[in-house]
Amino acid sequence: MKRAYISTGLFFAALVASSSGQAQEGVTVPAAAPIDTPIATPIRIPDGPYLGQTPPGSTAKPFAPGIVNTETWGDAIGFSLDMNELYVSRWRHSDDVREPESVTFKRMDDGWHQIAVPAGTQRPVPSPDGKTLHFKSQYKERTKDGWSEMKSLGPGFEAIHIMGLKSSAKGTLVLDERGGPEGDGVIRYSRLIDGKREDPQPFGKEINTGTWNAHPYIAPDESYLLWDGERASGFGSSDLYISFRQPDGSWGEAINMGETVNTEAEEGGPQVTPDGKYLFFNRMVPRANGGEGSQSDLYWIDAQLIEALRPKP
């Protein structure tokens, strides 16, 4: 099976908003396409949170069809911490479609607008407190004058072909690696111990079991871990899994998140919005244009699903 890689480190945008709502500098956008200049939008974008979309409730549904989800490209997203910017990274499902157009949606006084950003611009992944910007094996820290120079997380990180990386509020990092065609991805973690960053360590068999594990998301309070994996007991291809932190600090056995989100198709890339309300993920579905193969569509569902799966004392 040809697997779709969702690289959270390659969302396209130039700004990441802090928890206070203040824009943070990521990378420079050419003067010909200033970051706050809306570009022509062929369709009307409703006002309101989440691009004005009606919340999904307990049934997963496609997010913003025709706005974010497209028939031409695969889509992956990231919200700014204040929820007023949405970064959309896109890729081609096949060579018979035009080059993808990655965009940023920004909520302004008069509603949502698409913002021009050049293809290939790397968007950092912010820590939950907005004080650190992560670029896979590198990072920047907030200073009184703006942002520090780019720093390395260390040789242990540089040796891994990281697809995506997420951070908890305490600074614990979770990361994956680009696996081979047989699905040899490993999910790792790295803690801050007495102010020092430890080398990435693989999670135990509770997490790293099966032929594929990738795209981890750790809750800001470290109470649970989400990822996608392929196991013999799953629904077909890769499914979404969750593990809850145990009272002794260990991680519980992986729980398949069930038919509410998982199907015979390939699901992946789980993440929870910064406000904690919704779970987003990708699903490979038949191509809308009737062509061969599949396309990756973005889905969302009420994050109460996580609480419903949490083991009861």
Stockholm file with secondary structure:
# STOCKHOLM 1.0

chainA/1-313         MKRAYISTGLFFAALVASSSGQAQEGVTVPAAAPIDTPIATPIRIPDGPYLGQTPPGSTAKPFAPGIVNTETWGDAIGFSLDMNELYVSRWRHSDDVREPESVTFKRMDDGWHQIAVPAGTQRPVPSPDGKTLHFKSQYKERTKDGWSEMKSLGPGFEAIHIMGLKSSAKGTLVLDERGGPEGDGVIRYSRLIDGKREDPQPFGKEINTGTWNAHPYIAPDESYLLWDGERASGFGSSDLYISFRQPDGSWGEAINMGETVNTEAEEGGPQVTPDGKYLFFNRMVPRANGGEGSQSDLYWIDAQLIEALRPKP
#=GR chainA/1-313 SS CCCCCCCGGGCCCSEEECTTSCEEECSCCCTTSCTTCBCCCSSCCCCSTGGGCCCCTTSCEESSBTTTBCSSEEEEEEECTTSSEEEEEEEESSTTSCCCCCEEEEEETTEEEEECCCTTCCCCEECTTSSEEEETTEEEEEETTEECCCEECCHHHHTSCCSCEEECTTCCEEECCCCCTTCCCCCEEECEETTEECCCEECCTTTSCSSEEEEEEECTTSSEEEEEEECTTSSSSCEEEEEEBCTTSCBCCCEECCTTTCCSSCEEEEEECTTSCEEEEEEEEECTTSCSSEEEEEEEEETHHHHHHSCCC
#=GC SS_cons         CCCCCCCGGGCCCSEEECTTSCEEECSCCCTTSCTTCBCCCSSCCCCSTGGGCCCCTTSCEESSBTTTBCSSEEEEEEECTTSSEEEEEEEESSTTSCCCCCEEEEEETTEEEEECCCTTCCCCEECTTSSEEEETTEEEEEETTEECCCEECCHHHHTSCCSCEEECTTCCEEECCCCCTTCCCCCEEECEETTEECCCEECCTTTSCSSEEEEEEECTTSSEEEEEEECTTSSSSCEEEEEEBCTTSCBCCCEECCTTTCCSSCEEEEEECTTSCEEEEEEEEECTTSCSSEEEEEEEEETHHHHHHSCCC
//
